[in-house]
């Protein structure tokens, strides 16, 4: 059996809406390059942030 990676070894990104960092998830394995937002809530709020600027 393969060794598990520790959470600190996983890639991270910064969410442009809330500014928090988020870590790679298994469900994002195929589309990690396309993931921009940390959550569904931030994805929905992206237009509100752009309208305020």
C-alpha positions in Angstrom: 0.0 0.0 0.0 1.2 3.5 -0.9 2.2 6.0 1.8 -0.3 8.8 2.3 0.8 12.4 1.8 0.7 14.7 4.7 -1.7 17.6 4.4 1.2 20.1 4.3 2.6 18.4 1.2 -0.5 19.1 -0.9 -0.6 22.0 -3.3 -2.5 25.2 -2.2 -4.1 28.2 -3.8 -5.5 31.5 -2.6 -9.2 32.2 -3.1 -9.6 35.6 -5.0 -12.9 36.3 -3.2 -12.2 35.7 0.5 -8.4 35.7 0.4 -8.0 32.4 2.3 -5.7 29.6 1.2 -7.3 26.3 0.3 -5.7 22.9 -0.2 -6.0 20.4 -3.0 -8.9 17.9 -2.7 -9.2 14.5 -4.3 -12.4 15.5 -6.1 -10.4 18.2 -7.8 -7.7 15.8 -9.0 -8.7 16.1 -12.7 -9.4 19.8 -12.7 -7.0 21.4 -10.2 -5.7 23.9 -12.8 -9.3 25.1 -13.4 -10.2 25.5 -9.7 -10.2 29.2 -8.6 -12.5 29.4 -5.6 -12.3 27.7 -2.2 -16.0 27.0 -2.0 -19.4 27.1 -3.7 -20.2 30.2 -1.6 -17.2 32.1 -2.9 -17.9 31.0 -6.5 -21.4 32.5 -6.2 -20.1 35.7 -4.6 -17.5 36.4 -7.3 -19.9 38.6 -9.3 -20.7 40.7 -6.1 -17.0 41.3 -5.5 -16.5 42.4 -9.1 -19.5 44.8 -9.0 -18.2 46.5 -5.9 -14.8 47.4 -7.4 
